Amino acid sequence: MTRDLSTRVFDSAIEMLPDVDNPTPLVRINRLAPAGSTLYAKLEWMNPFGSVKDRAAWEMLRSLEERGELGDKRPGRGVVEPTSGNTGLSLAALAGLRGYGMRAVVPGKVPMEKKALLRMAGAEVDVVADAMCPLPGSEDGTIGLARSYARARGDKYAMPNQYENQANAGAHERTTGPEIWRQTAGKVTHVFTALGTVGTATGLSRYLRQQNPNVKVIAVQPTPGHDVPGLRNVSELGVSRLFEPALIDEILEVDFELAYSRAVELFRREGLRAGPSSGLIFEGARRVAERDGGRGVGLGVMIFCDDIFKYVGSILKHQPAVNVDEPKG
């Protein structure tokens, strides 16, 4: 794969995927940052397919190809994955580029925009009754149904399984962590992320602690009963085999309603079209930065997972003041 990053001309969308030479941007928070703090947002919606999950999806797909589970040795075989949207979208786009089919199994409460985007990317979409973020359980749930496809139709489907696949965490150990270290010239003191599959937190922590064991990795979780797609409370992490508590310095719980109000604030006051998970992460980082009179963070980096466009319906529900009345008559 050859890329000329000086001109940003690429032979394929795959070449746009980030790494240390082609990182997603870091943008400083100015008007909303607590006094005395330095907070940067890492804009993961600048990935080619719109979210941080592009990294894990590509790593998992490459791993399947390297093991001979996809590609010339298994003609006609595609992928099936349970997803709350972003991983499925990334897999669908990448699978299409590689010539594979994709089936996404999603919970019914996933925003309409994500379901539509999955279909636009070429995925077959099964919508089932399940929690907002797929949970282990019956064969009728998203994870169980995806596994049943992979078992019964192994000739047609391989299941990457983002919840157990170490390639998920490996993507962030290989790309996201080194990018942050280089972009901050090794001055990063805190990284703020969310809990979902926990691949991001695990991979970042593995890499950054090798560079400096004093770097703090802080996870921000929503309160129980939340409706923020892709995020989990610790009580929901039984589904993930990637969660290593020793790699996370602190788990901070934030009222999930703030995910939506902070996302709107970030757009209005910082020009950052951050999605609700990014809003939640920002609120957690803001609280930590305010500790000790604003000296709680030296240089903090927040993983802004995706942008607001896939969540317009959810924003309208939680922030009715942004609704636009239709003209009468």
Number of C-alpha atoms within 10 A of each C-alpha: 7 7 14 10 12 6 7 10 11 14 11 11 13 17 17 19 18 20 17 16 11 15 22 21 17 20 15 15 19 14 10 14 19 20 13 14 21 20 28 24 23 24 25 27 22 19 22 17 25 19 20 27 27 27 28 25 26 22 22 24 21 16 17 18 15 11 10 12 22 23 18 10 11 15 13 14 21 24 28 29 27 29 25 28 25 24 25 31 29 25 33 31 27 22 21 16 13 14 14 21 22 29 24 26 25 31 25 17 18 23 20 15 15 20 25 13 17 26 16 13 19 17 25 17 18 16 16 15 13 20 19 22 24 25 19 16 13 11 12 13 22 30 24 18 21 26 21 15 18 19 14 10 12 16 14 20 26 24 23 23 21 26 23 17 20 19 25 27 28 22 24 26 22 19 21 26 25 20 23 23 17 14 16 15 9 15 15 24 19 24 26 26 28 29 25 26 25 24 30 27 28 25 24 26 27 18 20 25 15 10 14 14 12 12 20 21 23 25 22 26 25 25 16 15 12 17 21 24 24 20 23 25 19 18 8 16 18 12 17 20 15 23 22 13 10 9 17 16 14 14 19 20 18 18 14 20 18 20 27 25 17 22 25 23 16 20 16 11 12 17 11 20 21 28 27 31 31 32 28 30 30 31 22 25 28 20 15 21 25 17 12 9 11 18 15 20 24 15 18 26 25 23 23 29 28 26 23 21 14 21 21 16 14 20 22 14 13 14 15 10 9 12 12 8 6 6 5 4 3
